[in-house]
Amino acid sequence: MVRLHVKRGGESQFLLEAPGSARLAELAPLAARIHNGRLKVQRLCSEMEELAEHGISLPYNMQGLTDEQIGELKLKDEWAEKCVPSGGSTFRKDEMGRRNGHAPNEKMQQVIKKTIEEAKALISKKQVQANVCINMEMVKDALEQLRGAVMIVYPMGLPPHDPIRMEFEDKEDLSGTHAGLEVIKESEAQLWWAGKELQETKLLSDYVGKNEKTTIIVKIQKKGQGAPGREPVISHEEQKEMMLYYYRKQEELKKLEEDDNDSFLNAEWADNHALKRQFHGVKDIKWGPR
């Protein structure tokens, strides 16, 4: 299997395995599907952290309003009584005004937080360093873990307007957001390798040859964006190490120069008391045994 190290911009995203016979018309959409799936998991984890801290999302017409404004407008959250966390709730006001403040109890919070950690680890960029490939099954597994945690803590479900429920139902609206810019539609996905666009009409082996143990770095982006930047000759970590090495070398040279400049102070001719000792006949006296 050929191993593809998929990057977005200059950042590593995940490793993907595919046979050399894979059609690029299918491989590019698959890479986009995994990329978008990882983004969905990350968005869910972010929202679920807020869920654990501040409870369910308020209706749109109540978000961002103060308690006084809600009272004046006579608005009521009808879902607050329906969507109660298992084991009761504790009040933690959401300063952003997005959630109702009725957070799950400590035990249920830990269920959510532990699941978030496990889901993040499953699709983490650190899997690249660990040499672990990611596939759609792993992405789906992470999503199911998160869904299961929400069902445990909120057995009655979440309001239809809650971002978490909308993500699970694929009804999220990312238009006009930074998160929306990161998503790559499968039909618009394009892979680049060594400054070349991998044409959809070709096979992977047309570019990498018949060696199934090859690892290549590919960059994924939207069609029409042009060629991505080439990989640097040295990595960021190597650059830091080189800069540190030359900095230390420079400091050593400075120290040597300072030592050279002061070395004359230890010379005999620079001794202020040498003439006095000579007149008193106490020059070159050695106190140790001969």
SVG drawing of the C-alpha trace seen along z (x, -y; Angstrom):
<svg xmlns="http://www.w3.org/2000/svg" viewBox="-44 -49 111 52">
<polyline fill="none" stroke="black" stroke-width="0.4" points="0.0,0.0 1.2,-3.5 1.2,-5.8 0.0,-9.4 1.0,-12.0 -1.8,-14.5 -1.2,-18.1 -3.4,-21.2 -1.3,-24.3 1.9,-23.5 0.4,-21.5 0.3,-17.7 -3.3,-16.4 -3.3,-12.6 -1.8,-9.5 -3.8,-7.6 -3.1,-4.3 -4.1,-3.4 -3.0,-0.8 -1.0,-1.9 -4.0,-0.9 -6.3,-3.4 -8.0,-5.8 -7.3,-9.4 -10.9,-10.3 -11.8,-8.2 -8.8,-9.0 -9.2,-12.8 -12.8,-12.6 -11.8,-10.0 -9.1,-12.3 -11.6,-15.1 -14.2,-12.9 -11.6,-12.0 -10.5,-15.7 -14.1,-16.9 -14.9,-14.1 -11.9,-15.2 -13.1,-18.8 -16.6,-17.6 -15.2,-15.7 -13.2,-18.8 -16.2,-21.0 -18.3,-18.6 -15.6,-18.3 -15.5,-22.1 -19.3,-22.4 -19.4,-19.4 -16.9,-21.1 -19.3,-24.0 -22.2,-21.6 -20.4,-20.1 -19.7,-23.5 -23.0,-25.4 -25.7,-23.0 -27.8,-23.0 -28.0,-25.8 -30.5,-28.6 -33.1,-29.3 -31.7,-31.7 -34.0,-34.6 -32.6,-34.4 -28.9,-34.1 -26.8,-37.0 -29.5,-38.7 -29.2,-39.6 -31.7,-38.2 -33.3,-41.6 -33.8,-41.7 -35.2,-38.2 -37.7,-39.2 -38.7,-42.4 -39.4,-40.5 -41.1,-37.7 -39.1,-35.0 -39.0,-31.4 -36.8,-28.5 -39.3,-25.7 -36.5,-23.1 -34.9,-23.7 -37.5,-21.4 -37.5,-18.8 -33.7,-18.4 -32.6,-17.8 -29.2,-16.1 -29.1,-12.7 -28.6,-13.0 -29.7,-16.6 -27.9,-19.9 -25.8,-22.6 -26.0,-26.2 -23.0,-27.7 -23.8,-30.9 -22.6,-31.2 -21.0,-34.6 -21.3,-34.4 -25.1,-34.0 -25.2,-31.0 -26.2,-28.2 -28.8,-28.1 -26.3,-27.5 -27.8,-24.3 -24.7,-22.1 -24.6,-18.4 -23.3,-17.2 -19.7,-16.4 -20.0,-12.7 -21.8,-13.4 -19.3,-16.1 -16.5,-13.6 -18.3,-11.2 -18.4,-14.0 -14.8,-15.2 -13.3,-11.7 -15.1,-10.8 -13.9,-14.1 -10.3,-13.2 -10.7,-9.7 -12.3,-11.1 -9.6,-13.7 -6.9,-11.2 -8.4,-8.9 -8.2,-11.6 -5.3,-13.7 -2.5,-15.1 -0.2,-13.2 -1.2,-10.0 1.1,-11.1 4.1,-11.1 2.9,-7.7 2.8,-6.4 -0.9,-5.5 -3.1,-5.8 -6.6,-7.2 -9.6,-5.9 -13.3,-6.7 -14.0,-3.9 -11.9,-5.6 -13.7,-8.9 -17.1,-7.2 -16.0,-5.5 -15.0,-8.9 -18.4,-10.4 -20.3,-7.4 -18.3,-7.7 -19.4,-11.4 -23.0,-10.6 -23.1,-7.9 -21.7,-10.2 -24.4,-12.8 -27.1,-10.1 -25.9,-9.0 -25.9,-12.5 -29.0,-13.7 -31.2,-10.6 -34.1,-12.9 -31.9,-14.4 -30.9,-17.9 -32.9,-20.8 -33.2,-20.8 -31.3,-24.2 -28.4,-22.9 -25.2,-22.9 -24.3,-19.4 -27.6,-17.9 -27.3,-19.7 -23.8,-18.3 -25.0,-14.8 -27.9,-15.2 -25.6,-16.9 -27.7,-20.0 -25.0,-22.4 -24.8,-25.8 -21.2,-26.8 -21.8,-29.6 -19.9,-32.8 -17.7,-31.1 -14.0,-30.3 -15.0,-26.6 -16.8,-26.7 -13.7,-27.8 -11.8,-24.8 -14.3,-22.3 -13.5,-20.9 -16.3,-19.5 -15.6,-16.1 -16.3,-17.3 -13.9,-20.2 -11.0,-18.2 -7.6,-18.2 -4.4,-16.5 -0.9,-17.8 2.4,-16.1 5.9,-17.5 4.4,-20.6 2.2,-18.6 -1.6,-18.2 -2.6,-14.5 -4.9,-14.2 -8.3,-12.5 -8.0,-10.5 -4.9,-8.7 -3.9,-6.0 -1.8,-6.6 0.9,-4.3 1.2,-6.6 2.9,-9.0 4.7,-6.9 5.5,-3.8 4.9,-0.2 6.6,-0.4 3.7,0.3 5.9,-0.8 6.4,-4.4 5.5,-7.3 4.7,-10.6 3.6,-14.0 0.4,-15.2 -1.4,-18.5 -5.2,-18.7 -7.0,-21.9 -9.9,-23.1 -9.9,-23.2 -9.0,-26.5 -6.7,-27.6 -3.5,-27.0 -0.4,-25.1 0.2,-25.0 3.6,-26.1 6.4,-23.6 7.7,-21.7 10.6,-23.5 14.1,-22.0 14.4,-21.6 11.6,-21.2 10.6,-23.8 12.1,-21.7 15.4,-21.3 15.5,-25.0 15.1,-25.7 17.9,-23.2 20.2,-24.8 19.5,-28.3 20.1,-27.1 23.4,-25.5 24.7,-28.7 23.6,-30.8 25.6,-28.6 28.6,-28.7 28.4,-32.5 28.3,-32.7 31.3,-30.4 33.3,-32.6 32.3,-35.8 33.6,-34.1 36.8,-33.1 37.4,-36.7 36.8,-38.1 39.2,-35.6 41.9,-36.6 41.4,-40.3 41.9,-39.7 44.7,-37.1 47.5,-39.8 46.4,-40.6 48.1,-37.3 51.3,-38.1 54.4,-39.0 55.0,-42.4 51.5,-43.4 52.1,-42.9 52.1,-46.3 54.1,-44.9 56.8,-43.1 59.4,-46.0 58.8,-46.4 59.4,-42.7 62.6,-42.8 64.1,-45.6 63.3,-43.8 64.8,-40.6 61.6,-38.6 61.2,-37.8 60.5,-34.2 60.1,-32.9 58.6,-29.5 57.1,-28.4 56.7,-24.7 59.4,-22.0 62.0,-21.5"/>
</svg>
